[in-house]
Amino acid sequence: MRLKELRNNLPLLYDFYIVAKEKSISRASEKNYVSSSNLSRSIKNLENELKLKLVVTNNKGLTLTKDGESLFNQLDTNFHSFLEEFIENENNVQGTLTIGTTRNISDNKLSDYVAEFSSLYPDVKINFFIDSATNLNEFLVNHKIDVLIDYLPHINFSEKYNLEIKSFSRFKTCFACSKSFYEKYGKDINSLNDLNKFKLIIPGKSRRRQYLDEILQLNNIELNPIIQMPDSKLMIDLVSTNDFIGYFIEDEIKNTNLVKLELKEEMPTNPIGFIYFKDTISKSTKKFIELVFKDND
């Protein structure tokens, strides 16, 4: 390749290189935080510029033509040493990572990831904002946090924000009661409709409540809780020591004396994901997200 061609088409060449290296547009997109459509467009433009067919796509995936193989080998030789040095610098992550999330997500999902990240990147200081979804949204919009970890799909942002939203996990939910309550009444509780015979505690206005309400509406059921409150240790304590039924994340009750109620209706599963400004993502945020997705592969 002539120097002029290299200089004029360097962005297109690099996009082709990362796709050819992965043998997949989607994998190259995920690993390099660039959209699949942009990568496809770059390859098409490069083929037009060089007047060569470089890749063939079909139902089985992506393969390189002979010209594509030849170009990839040239680029691999030229890029290899540069990328090794770049990756070494990229792994030297410093600064601050500020995460915003809700209490139940922080309590039940993040401890292992944060511990591993801190071990890998000891020079990064980690700050947490644990707050309501409404306040966390404001923190993200005003760039007080680097990344928001919240329930998905996220409905509080308009399209004017250039946000990336990526799901990485989910919470299973359930109704539960104390062991003593279950021994007395468990056999009488088989459906959502049966819950209204007893005293209920469920979350108030929240994304998790919306998921539950959708199931209730689908089954034409209306629940009448005596207490509505945010997810908290207080809810666990109240249900553990009184004849109440509470609505929980299954992970929350694993180390308690609460018993999950098996109902005929399938309980909601709540997706959880990252929300961040994709054009201004920090190196520490990028590394944290990569670590979480690696651990969930």
C-alpha positions in Angstrom: 0.0 0.0 0.0 1.3 3.4 -0.9 1.9 6.0 1.9 -0.7 8.3 0.4 -3.4 5.6 0.6 -2.4 4.8 4.1 -2.5 8.4 5.3 -5.8 9.2 3.6 -7.7 6.1 4.8 -6.2 5.4 8.2 -9.5 5.5 10.1 -11.1 3.1 7.6 -8.1 0.9 7.7 -8.2 0.6 11.4 -11.9 -0.2 11.4 -11.2 -2.9 8.8 -8.3 -4.2 10.9 -10.3 -4.7 14.1 -13.1 -6.4 12.2 -10.7 -8.7 10.3 -8.9 -9.5 13.6 -12.2 -10.6 15.2 -13.6 -12.2 12.1 -16.9 -10.5 13.2 -18.4 -7.1 13.0 -20.5 -7.6 16.1 -17.5 -8.7 18.3 -15.3 -5.9 17.0 -18.2 -3.5 17.8 -18.5 -4.8 21.4 -14.7 -4.8 22.1 -14.0 -1.4 20.6 -17.1 0.6 21.7 -18.1 1.5 18.1 -21.4 0.7 16.4 -21.7 -2.2 14.0 -23.2 0.1 11.4 -20.2 2.4 11.5 -17.8 -0.5 11.1 -19.9 -1.8 8.1 -19.8 1.6 6.5 -16.1 2.0 7.0 -15.4 -1.4 5.3 -17.7 -0.5 2.4 -16.0 2.9 2.0 -12.5 1.3 2.2 -13.5 -1.2 -0.5 -14.6 1.7 -2.7 -11.5 3.7 -2.1 -9.1 0.7 -2.8 -11.4 -0.7 -5.5 -11.0 -4.1 -3.9 -13.4 -6.6 -2.3 -12.1 -7.2 1.2 -14.8 -9.2 3.1 -17.6 -11.5 2.3 -20.6 -11.8 4.8 -23.2 -14.6 4.8 -25.3 -16.6 7.3 -22.1 -18.2 8.7 -20.4 -14.9 9.5 -17.6 -12.9 7.9 -14.6 -14.2 5.9 -11.7 -12.3 4.2 -11.1 -12.4 0.5 -7.5 -13.0 -0.7 -7.1 -9.2 -1.0 -8.6 -8.8 2.5 -6.2 -11.4 3.9 -3.3 -9.6 2.2 -4.3 -6.2 3.5 -4.9 -7.6 7.0 -1.4 -9.1 7.1 0.2 -5.8 6.1 -1.8 -3.9 8.7 -1.1 -6.5 11.4 2.6 -6.1 10.9 2.3 -2.3 11.1 -0.2 -2.0 13.9 1.1 -4.8 16.2 3.9 -3.0 18.0 1.9 0.2 18.2 -1.0 -1.6 19.8 1.1 -3.4 22.3 2.5 -0.1 23.5 -1.0 1.4 23.5 -2.5 -1.5 25.5 0.3 -1.2 28.0 -0.5 2.4 28.5 -4.3 1.7 28.5 -3.9 -0.7 31.4 -2.2 1.9 33.5 -5.5 3.3 34.7 -5.6 6.1 37.3 -8.1 8.7 38.5 -11.5 8.3 40.0 -14.5 6.1 39.1 -17.8 7.5 40.4 -20.7 5.0 40.3 -24.4 5.9 41.0 -26.8 3.1 41.8 -29.7 2.1 44.1 -29.4 0.4 47.5 -30.6 -3.0 46.4 -28.4 -3.1 43.4 -25.3 -2.1 45.4 -26.1 -4.6 48.1 -26.8 -7.6 45.9 -24.7 -7.2 42.7 -21.6 -5.1 42.9 -19.4 -6.1 45.7 -17.4 -8.8 43.8 -16.9 -6.6 40.8 -15.8 -3.6 42.9 -13.3 -5.8 44.8 -11.8 -7.3 41.6 -11.6 -3.9 39.9 -9.8 -2.4 42.9 -7.4 -5.2 42.9 -6.6 -4.8 39.2 -6.5 -1.0 39.2 -5.3 0.0 42.7 -4.6 3.6 41.5 -8.2 4.3 40.8 -10.3 5.8 43.6 -13.9 4.6 43.7 -16.8 6.8 44.8 -20.4 5.6 45.2 -23.6 7.6 45.2 -26.4 5.5 46.6 -29.7 7.3 46.1 -33.1 7.3 44.5 -33.5 6.7 40.8 -34.7 10.3 40.3 -31.7 11.9 42.0 -29.3 9.5 40.3 -30.7 10.5 36.9 -29.9 14.1 37.7 -26.4 13.2 38.9 -25.7 11.5 35.5 -27.1 14.3 33.4 -25.0 16.8 35.3 -21.9 14.6 35.1 -21.6 14.2 38.9 -21.3 10.4 38.3 -19.4 8.5 35.5 -21.9 5.7 35.2 -25.4 4.9 36.4 -26.3 1.3 37.2 -30.1 0.9 37.2 -33.1 -1.1 36.1 -33.7 -1.4 32.4 -35.3 -0.4 30.1 -34.6 3.1 31.4 -37.5 5.4 30.8 -36.4 8.6 32.4 -34.0 9.9 29.6 -35.1 11.6 26.5 -33.4 11.0 23.2 -31.6 14.3 23.4 -29.0 12.6 25.6 -26.4 10.5 23.7 -26.4 7.6 26.2 -25.2 4.1 25.9 -27.3 1.5 27.7 -26.0 -2.0 28.3 -27.7 -4.8 30.2 -25.4 -7.1 32.2 -27.5 -8.9 34.7 -31.0 -9.3 36.2 -32.9 -9.7 39.4 -35.5 -12.4 40.0 -38.3 -11.3 42.3 -40.6 -13.1 44.7 -43.0 -12.7 47.5 -41.8 -14.1 50.9 -42.8 -14.5 54.5 -41.3 -15.7 57.8 -40.9 -19.4 58.4 -43.5 -19.4 61.2 -46.0 -17.6 58.9 -45.4 -20.1 56.1 -46.0 -23.0 58.4 -49.4 -21.5 59.4 -50.6 -20.2 56.0 -48.2 -21.3 53.3 -50.5 -24.0 51.9 -53.3 -21.4 51.4 -51.1 -19.1 49.2 -50.8 -20.4 45.7 -51.5 -17.3 43.5 -51.2 -13.6 43.4 -54.9 -13.4 44.2 -54.4 -15.2 47.5 -52.0 -12.5 48.7 -54.9 -10.1 49.4 -56.0 -12.3 52.3 -52.9 -11.2 54.2 -51.0 -8.0 55.2 -48.7 -7.0 52.4 -45.6 -4.8 52.2 -44.4 -3.8 48.7 -42.2 -1.1 47.2 -43.9 2.2 46.3 -43.3 4.1 43.1 -40.3 2.6 41.4 -39.2 0.7 38.3 -39.4 -2.6 40.2 -43.0 -1.7 41.2 -43.8 -1.0 37.5 -42.6 -4.5 36.6 -44.9 -6.0 39.3 -47.8 -3.8 38.3 -47.5 -5.1 34.7 -47.9 -8.7 35.9 -50.8 -7.7 38.1 -52.6 -5.9 35.3 -52.0 -8.9 33.0 -53.8 -11.1 35.5 -56.5 -8.5 36.4 -55.4 -8.4 40.0 -55.1 -5.4 42.3 -53.0 -5.7 45.5 -53.8 -3.6 48.6 -50.6 -3.3 50.7 -50.8 -2.0 54.2 -47.3 -0.6 53.9 -45.4 0.8 50.8 -41.8 1.5 51.3 -38.4 1.5 49.5 -36.4 -1.7 49.5 -34.6 -1.8 52.8 -33.5 -3.8 55.7 -36.5 -2.5 57.5 -38.8 -4.4 55.1 -36.9 -7.6 55.8 -37.1 -7.0 59.6 -40.9 -6.3 59.4 -41.7 -9.4 57.4 -39.3 -11.6 59.5 -40.9 -10.7 62.8 -44.6 -10.1 61.9 -47.4 -11.9 60.0 -46.6 -9.9 56.8 -45.8 -10.9 53.2 -43.2 -8.8 51.4 -42.1 -8.4 47.8 -38.3 -8.9 47.5 -35.4 -9.6 45.2 -34.6 -13.3 45.6 -31.0 -12.5 46.3 -32.0 -10.3 49.2 -33.6 -13.1 51.2 -31.0 -15.8 50.7 -29.3 -15.3 54.1 -32.5 -14.5 56.1 -35.2 -16.6 57.7 -37.6 -15.7 55.0 -39.3 -18.3 52.8 -40.1 -17.7 49.2 -43.8 -18.2 48.3 -44.3 -20.4 45.2 -47.1 -18.8 43.1 -48.6 -20.1 39.9 -47.9 -16.8 38.2 -44.3 -16.2 37.0 -42.8 -13.3 38.9 -41.0 -10.4 37.1 -37.4 -10.6 36.2 -35.8 -7.1 36.4 -32.9 -6.4 33.9 -30.0 -4.3 35.2 -27.5 -2.4 33.2 -25.0 0.4 32.7 -26.1 3.9 31.5 -23.4 6.4 30.5 -22.5 9.1 28.0 -20.8 7.1 25.3 -18.9 10.1 23.8 -17.2 11.0 27.1 -16.7 7.7 28.8 -13.6 7.7 31.0 -10.9 5.1 30.9 -11.7 3.8 34.4 -15.4 3.5 33.5 -14.6 1.6 30.4 -12.4 -0.8 32.3 -15.0 -1.4 35.0 -17.7 -2.2 32.3 -15.3 -4.5 30.5 -14.6 -6.3 33.8 -18.3 -6.8 34.5 -19.0 -8.2 31.1 -16.0 -10.5 31.2 -17.2 -12.0 34.4 -20.7 -12.5 33.0 -19.5 -14.2 29.8 
